[in-house]
Structure formats: structure tokens, C-alpha cells
């Protein structure tokens, strides 16, 4: 399903001189006319996440994304930060809402051992498995829409019903008059 791209990591690591890329993996999911690039990094805790996320994201943008030619590939880069501990909501929000270069996801409380298969499963669950629930057996309401509208918005319904082909501005004025008379 995914092809590991060790050469991408080595190239980024070489060009950026960032040894943190020893902890990063790159996977590619081939689609018909383009590739989706998925970077993942396993981190032990929130502190390690905060130490590395921005630099990793920037290096991917500068040393990899900038070399892509296809717009669809440029905008289909994901970085998954797999954290073994908890992550505060504000820190998760800061990272995941950062729109620079790629879509970032923080996955917390990832249990050891974290092997290739587990990472592949997480990627599939978070990015590619779409679960759409359908609503079944919705029965129509017992009352008509006009009855519901009349009971909820009596004055407005009366103005519209009695107004016939009047312009909306005239109907609005009549509605305001009705409300004024009620007070």
C-alpha cells in the first residue's frame, strides 16, 4: 500500500543538516496521476514534539516540497507526529492549525511497540479510511410544514400567506407593523 522513501529522508537530512530526520520516515501512496507524501515521526512526549515539529515541517517545505512540480503533490503532503504520551489541546491545535507547507496531525498516546505495520494502520485510519454513516428509517413528520411554520412563526407566516404577490419590502413592513401592534 505504501512505499517507503528512504532516499527522500536522506536527501532532506543531507541538505538541512538536521539529524532529527533520523527519527522521520517518508511513505508514498501512489494515486493514478500523482503521489501523496506522508511523513511520520515517533516522539516520546509533548516536550520532544514541541522541540522538533516546526523544524521538521520547515525542512520538508524547503528541501522537499519546493522541488515538486505537480500542484496536487505539493498540496498533498502530510506529517504525522506520533506521540507516546499526552499532548495538551492548545499545543495540538497550534500544530494542526499551522497551514505552512503541509497538513499536520498529532496522534497522542500511541502504544509501543510502534512498528511499520502500526504506523501504516494509523495512516490509513487518519487519512484514507472514510466512514460515512447513513441515517435510516427517518419517518416524515406527522404535521405539514405549513402547520409547523405557522405554529412557530405565526405572525410572519400570516403576513406571507396574506401578502400574495407583494414585494418583500412591503411584506417586511407589514410584518413590522404586526409586531409593533402586539407590543
HUDA-V296118 format. One record per run of one state. SS is the DSSP state (a for helix, b for strand, c for the rest). FROM is the first residue (numbers start at 1). TO is the last residue. If there is no record, write none. Layout:
ss: <SS;SS>
from: <FROM;FROM>
to: <TO;TO>
This chain:
ss: <c;b;c;a;c;a;b;c;b;c;a;c;a;c;a;c;b;c;a;c;b;c;a;c;a;c;a;c;a;c>
from: <1;3;5;6;17;19;24;31;35;44;46;64;65;68;71;75;77;84;89;97;103;108;116;129;145;153;154;164;168;183>
to: <2;4;5;16;18;23;30;34;43;45;63;64;67;70;74;76;83;88;96;102;107;115;128;144;152;153;163;167;182;183>
